[in-house]
Amino acid sequence: MGLKFEPLVTESLAKQIAQTLRQAIVDGDLKVDERLPTEPELAQRFGVSRPTIREALKRLAAQNLIRSRRGPSGGTFVNRPDSDEAQNTLINMTSLLTTMGEFDLSDIAEARRELELVCVRLAAQRCEQSHINSMMFELSLQKNAALSDQDFCASDVRFHRAIVDATGNTMLRFMMSSVIEAVQPIVNLIIFRFWDKEKTIAQHERILTSIAAGDGEGAAAAIAEQMDDLRERYAKAQKVRDEKG
């Protein structure tokens, strides 16, 4: 017989229960700060053992969807979603995956280029003086010849974070955290041997001048040039990584 059958993979009961409870939280059937039934009660309702319920609750706790409290008024409660905590989780996971080489550098470069183009155009329309001041401060640091490579990289991250903040778009700020705070610092260190600091500073000056003048297209042209330069450096760094295996 030419047919080949792959073994079926059945999701664990704990995972299924965690998904059911998670959906109840998302749908609002379980309200924020509401106490969940006890482990024995949940075990009875789902027809499983207490260790299975305990594992399901651990999965929810890892997603910060529930919290435990001890004492007479204790128990397991539904958490209020926190965008800062969600953003930190996104940053940490993206950093880990990037460090492990899960993302191709060319894909990172392509995604970052398109996102940064959106950001500079919006920043040129919406920026406030505080954002301009932040970018000016980082640019002045970058011009300091005594600045270490590591500090230059950190300043570069803060410069681009100021651009994102200047968009005034909370969703963009959340999404870009995976690029700015997670990916950019790691990739900066990977490609730094191919970095032309003076060129980067000149590009930052053009970006800043255009944003301050409300020139979205000028800012987009400047950021596109910088992202294209980065893509070339990413390609060189990727080649070195591939050669090392």
C-alpha positions, 0 to 999 in steps of 0.5 A: 500500500502506497499510503502513509499515515501520520500519527494523530496528535491530540492536544492535552486536556490541560491545553484544551481546558486552558483554551476554554477558560481563556475564551470565557475570559475573552468573551466576558463570561468570566469578568475581570477580578471575578474569582474562578471556581476552586480546583476541585470544582473545576475538576468536577465540571471538566471531568478531569483530575486536579493536576490537569486543572492545575496545569491548565491554570498554569498556562493561563497564569503564564499568559497573565490572564489569571492571578492567585491570592492566598488567605481567607479571601484568596483564590484564583482571579481573572486579571485585568489586561495590561498593555505594558505587560503584554508589550514586555512579553512581546519584546522578550519573546521577539528578542529570544527568537531573534537571538536564536536565529528564528528570523531571517535578517532580510525579512527583518529588514523588509518588515522594518523598512515598511513600518518605519515609512508609516511611522515617519509620515505620521510623525511628521504630521503629529509630532510634538516639541518633546519628541523633537527634543528627544531626537535632537538629544540623541543626535547630539549624543551620536555626534560625540566621537567619544561615544562607545559603539554600545552607547551609539547602538543604544542611542540609535534605538532611542532615536527610532523609539522617539519617531514611533512615539511621535506618531501618537498611535498606541497600536503602532507603539505596541507593534513597533516595540518588537522591532525597536526594543527587541530586534533593533538592539540585537541586530545593531550589534550583529551588523555594527562592523559594517556600520558607517556612523557618519552616514547614519548621523547624516541620515538621522539629521535629515529625518529629524529636519523633515519631521520637524518641518512637517515634511512627511515625504522628505522624512520617508525618503530619508528613512528609506535610504537608511533602511536600504543601507541597513538591508545591505548590512543585514545581507553582509551579516547574514552571509557571515552567519551562514558561512559560520553555519 
